[in-house]
Amino acid sequence: MDLGSCYLGGNADAVEFCPHRPFRHVLAAATYTLQEQECDRAGTISLFSVDAASEDASRRLQLLHTVETAGIFDMKWSPKSPLLAQADAHGRLALRRLEQEDGSDTGIVFTNVSAEDISSSMCLYVDWNQTAESLSVGLSDGSLSVVSVREDRLEISEQWTAHQFEVWTCYFDRTRPHLLYSGSDDCCFSCWDLRESLPNIVFQNKKSHKMGVCCIAQNPLERNMLLTGSYDEFLRVWDMRFMAKPVNEKLINLGGGVWRMKYHPNIADVVLTACMHNGFAIVKVGSGDARVMETYCKHESLAYGADWQKSEEVEQNGNSSVVATCSFYDRLLRVWQPENLAEL
């Protein structure tokens, strides 16, 4: 069921619901727009209020605040607090904090906390470790950076050449924080041990993906199950029990490049995927065969951003799940509810 939609001021490429109370209604949507005449890449972060239960349709998706930035490739909320990390086209990593402000019209304030120049190359992806003490950043020159967060200050602790081409994704292992996974346009899926002063490669798979590796996600209930998504249109499921040589135990073709994946916050084995030229899909990836449960094709351009809303209603009833999605060239943001989760 569609809850609301709007057009953003630039090409839409990322959406992230804040997972922290009392801001679980807040959705961040980011844009990246190439300005050819100025030879620049501009962007915005817009904050919306999402209230799926409102009887007033105009209140289901409401714009709260917009900030102008450099072009944003990716952003992530901290796992510990309402702190948003943004990776931008100017090679900068920035932190912004969401706070309550009773005197404002929206009841919130979005403040700059810190920023750091990571590279002369573009920052393409960002991920937090689970203690919120470190961030990993994938760069357009093939490098990876690990950045320490110290009292809201950002300091580069490690940076190395990890791949031949763009690093589209990097992902901290959620239970083994010394491990960092990466995926690149060079078709490699890699893992790095951060305990060494120069990160040591644990494995590098060069043969399984036929095109660039775009995203990585770990099953929150089964640490030895990892997913990768690729431009080659396949979502792959990996058995990570033998870290030196992970096993690709199953795969499913989603009909478009698998750009983003998000596990459902409450329903086991359910994954939301952004499939570029083929819209969005909700996939069941459990012990049996992977299967598509539902597709959403109401966007008219590249499907890039996708996220689940965390809420008390969803914790009590998974079928009340709320999803935000965005598409690039048509600049469209949509908020909707899946129809087929009741069967789980």
C-alpha positions in Angstrom: 0.0 0.0 0.0 1.3 3.4 -1.0 1.6 5.9 1.9 3.1 8.9 0.2 5.6 10.2 -2.3 7.4 13.4 -3.3 10.1 14.6 -5.7 13.4 15.7 -4.3 15.5 18.6 -5.5 18.2 16.4 -7.0 18.9 12.8 -8.2 17.8 10.6 -5.3 20.2 7.8 -4.3 20.0 7.0 -0.5 17.3 6.7 2.2 17.9 5.9 5.9 15.3 5.7 8.7 16.7 6.8 12.1 16.6 3.6 14.3 16.7 5.5 17.6 13.9 6.7 19.8 12.4 9.3 19.8 13.3 9.8 16.1 12.1 6.6 14.6 9.7 8.6 12.5 12.5 10.5 10.9 13.6 9.5 7.4 16.8 10.9 5.8 16.8 11.1 2.0 20.0 12.1 0.1 20.7 13.4 -3.4 23.6 13.6 -5.8 23.5 15.8 -8.9 26.2 16.4 -11.4 26.3 20.1 -12.3 28.1 20.0 -15.7 28.5 23.7 -16.2 30.0 24.2 -12.7 32.0 21.0 -13.0 30.7 20.1 -9.5 28.6 17.5 -7.7 25.9 19.0 -5.5 23.6 17.3 -3.0 21.1 17.6 -0.2 20.0 15.7 2.8 16.2 16.1 3.5 14.6 14.9 6.7 11.0 13.7 6.6 8.5 12.6 9.2 6.8 9.3 8.3 3.6 8.3 10.1 2.0 5.3 8.4 -0.9 5.2 10.9 -2.1 8.7 10.3 -5.7 9.0 9.0 -4.6 12.3 7.4 -2.8 11.3 4.2 -0.9 14.6 4.1 0.7 13.7 7.4 2.1 10.3 6.4 5.1 11.9 4.6 6.0 15.4 5.7 9.2 17.4 4.9 10.9 18.6 8.1 14.2 20.0 7.1 16.7 20.2 4.2 20.5 20.9 4.2 22.6 21.6 1.1 25.8 19.5 0.8 28.2 18.1 -1.7 26.8 15.2 -3.7 26.0 12.4 -1.3 26.8 8.8 -2.3 25.9 7.1 1.0 24.9 7.8 4.6 24.3 5.7 7.7 22.9 6.3 11.2 25.2 5.4 14.1 24.1 2.1 15.8 24.4 3.9 19.2 22.9 7.4 18.8 21.0 9.6 16.2 24.3 10.6 14.5 24.3 10.5 10.7 27.5 9.9 8.8 27.6 11.1 5.2 30.1 10.1 2.4 30.3 12.7 -0.3 31.7 13.4 -3.8 34.2 15.9 -2.4 36.0 13.2 -0.6 34.7 14.3 2.8 33.1 12.3 5.6 30.8 14.3 7.8 28.7 13.7 11.0 25.4 15.4 11.7 23.4 15.0 14.9 19.6 14.9 15.3 18.3 16.5 18.5 15.0 17.5 19.9 14.2 21.2 20.1 10.9 22.2 21.6 10.9 25.7 20.3 11.3 24.8 16.6 8.5 24.3 14.1 9.4 20.7 13.5 10.6 19.8 17.0 14.0 18.7 15.8 17.3 20.3 15.0 20.0 18.8 12.7 23.4 20.1 13.6 26.9 19.7 12.1 29.2 17.8 14.5 32.4 17.1 12.6 33.9 16.7 9.1 37.2 15.3 7.7 38.8 15.3 4.3 39.3 11.6 3.6 40.7 11.7 0.1 41.0 13.7 -3.1 38.9 10.8 -4.5 35.1 10.5 -4.0 33.7 8.8 -0.9 31.3 6.2 -2.2 30.2 4.2 0.8 30.2 4.4 4.6 29.6 1.9 7.4 29.8 2.0 11.2 31.2 -0.7 13.4 28.9 -1.9 16.2 30.6 0.2 18.9 30.2 3.4 16.9 33.9 4.0 17.5 35.0 3.5 13.8 33.7 4.1 10.3 34.8 2.5 7.1 34.8 4.4 3.8 35.0 3.0 0.3 36.7 5.4 -2.2 36.5 5.9 -6.0 40.3 5.3 -6.4 40.1 1.7 -5.0 41.2 2.6 -1.5 39.6 1.8 1.8 39.7 4.0 4.9 39.1 3.3 8.5 38.2 6.4 10.5 38.1 6.7 14.3 35.3 8.6 16.0 36.8 10.3 19.1 34.5 12.6 21.1 32.8 13.6 17.8 36.2 14.1 16.1 37.1 12.1 13.0 40.7 10.8 12.5 41.9 8.5 9.8 43.5 5.5 11.4 44.1 3.4 8.3 44.0 3.9 4.5 45.2 1.5 1.9 44.8 0.4 -1.7 42.3 -2.5 -1.5 41.0 -2.8 -5.1 41.9 -1.9 -8.7 38.7 0.2 -9.2 35.9 1.9 -7.3 35.1 0.4 -3.8 31.3 0.4 -4.0 30.8 -1.1 -0.6 32.5 -1.9 2.7 31.0 -3.6 5.7 32.2 -4.4 9.3 31.5 -7.9 10.5 28.8 -7.4 13.1 30.2 -9.9 15.6 33.9 -9.9 14.7 34.7 -6.2 14.6 38.3 -6.8 13.4 37.0 -8.0 10.1 36.1 -5.6 7.3 34.5 -6.8 4.0 34.7 -4.9 0.7 33.3 -5.1 -2.8 34.5 -3.3 -5.9 34.0 -2.6 -9.5 36.9 -5.0 -10.1 34.5 -7.9 -9.4 36.4 -8.8 -6.2 34.7 -9.6 -2.8 37.4 -9.3 -0.1 37.9 -9.4 3.6 40.5 -7.6 5.7 41.9 -8.2 9.2 42.2 -4.8 10.9 44.3 -6.1 13.8 47.5 -5.6 11.7 49.0 -2.1 11.3 48.6 -2.6 7.6 45.3 -4.6 7.2 46.0 -8.1 6.2 43.8 -9.8 3.5 41.8 -12.7 4.8 40.4 -13.7 1.5 39.8 -12.3 -2.0 37.2 -13.9 -4.3 37.8 -12.8 -7.9 35.8 -15.4 -9.8 32.2 -15.6 -8.4 30.9 -12.2 -9.4 30.8 -11.5 -13.2 30.5 -7.7 -12.6 31.1 -5.2 -9.8 30.2 -6.0 -6.2 27.8 -3.3 -5.0 26.6 -4.3 -1.5 27.2 -6.7 1.4 24.9 -7.6 4.3 25.2 -10.0 7.2 22.3 -12.1 8.6 21.7 -10.6 12.0 20.7 -14.0 13.5 23.3 -16.1 11.7 26.7 -14.6 11.7 28.1 -17.1 9.2 25.6 -16.1 6.5 26.7 -13.2 4.4 25.0 -11.8 1.3 26.5 -9.9 -1.7 24.8 -8.0 -4.4 26.3 -7.3 -7.8 25.8 -5.5 -11.1 25.5 -8.9 -12.6 21.9 -9.0 -11.1 22.6 -11.9 -8.7 22.1 -11.9 -4.9 24.6 -14.4 -3.6 24.5 -16.2 -0.2 27.8 -17.1 1.4 28.7 -19.6 4.1 31.5 -17.9 6.0 32.4 -20.7 8.5 35.7 -21.3 6.7 36.9 -17.6 6.5 39.9 -18.3 4.3 37.6 -19.6 1.5 33.9 -18.8 1.9 31.4 -20.9 0.0 28.8 -19.4 -2.3 26.0 -21.8 -1.4 23.1 -20.3 -3.4 22.2 -17.4 -5.6 19.1 -15.7 -7.1 18.7 -13.5 -10.2 16.8 -10.4 -9.3 16.6 -9.0 -12.9 18.6 -5.9 -12.2 21.9 -4.9 -10.6 21.6 -5.4 -6.9 22.7 -2.0 -5.5 21.4 -2.1 -1.9 20.2 -4.8 0.6 18.7 -4.3 4.0 17.6 -7.1 6.4 14.2 -6.6 8.0 14.6 -5.3 11.6 12.2 -7.9 13.1 11.4 -10.7 10.6 14.1 -13.3 10.2 15.6 -13.9 6.7 13.6 -11.2 4.9 15.7 -8.8 2.8 14.8 -5.6 1.0 16.7 -5.0 -2.2 17.2 -2.2 -4.7 17.6 -3.7 -8.1 18.5 -0.7 -10.3 16.7 -1.2 -13.6 14.2 -3.7 -12.1 12.7 -1.8 -9.2 12.7 -3.1 -5.7 12.2 -6.7 -4.4 11.6 -8.3 -1.0 13.4 -11.6 -0.8 13.2 -14.5 1.6 16.8 -15.8 2.1 16.7 -18.6 4.7 17.8 -22.2 5.0 15.9 -23.2 1.9 16.0 -21.7 -1.6 16.0 -17.9 -1.9 12.8 -16.6 -3.4 11.2 -13.3 -4.3 8.2 -12.6 -2.1 7.2 -9.2 -3.5 8.3 -6.6 -6.0 7.7 -2.9 -6.2 8.0 -1.2 -9.6 6.3 2.2 -9.2 9.6 4.1 -9.7 10.5 5.1 -13.3 14.3 5.3 -12.9 17.2 3.5 -11.3 16.2 1.9 -8.0 19.0 3.0 -5.6 17.9 3.7 -2.0 15.8 1.4 0.2 15.3 1.0 4.0 12.9 -0.4 6.6 11.4 1.7 9.3 11.9 0.5 12.9 8.9 1.1 15.1 7.0 -0.4 18.0 4.1 -1.3 15.6 6.4 -3.4 13.5 7.9 -5.1 16.6 4.4 -6.2 17.5 3.2 -6.9 14.0 5.6 -7.4 11.2 2.9 -7.0 8.6 2.7 -3.3 9.5 6.2 -2.9 8.1 7.0 0.4 6.3 9.5 0.8 3.5 11.1 3.9 2.0 12.6 3.7 -1.5 14.1 6.3 -3.9 15.1 6.4 -7.6 17.8 8.4 -9.3 16.9 10.3 -12.4 13.2 10.9 -11.7 14.2 12.2 -8.2 11.3 10.2 -6.6 10.9 9.2 -3.0 8.2 6.8 -2.1 7.0 5.3 1.3 4.9 2.2 1.2 3.8 -1.0 3.0 4.6 -4.5 1.7 1.6 -6.7 1.1 3.0 -10.2 1.4 4.7 -10.3 4.8 1.6 -11.7 6.6 2.3 -15.1 5.2 5.5 -15.4 7.3 
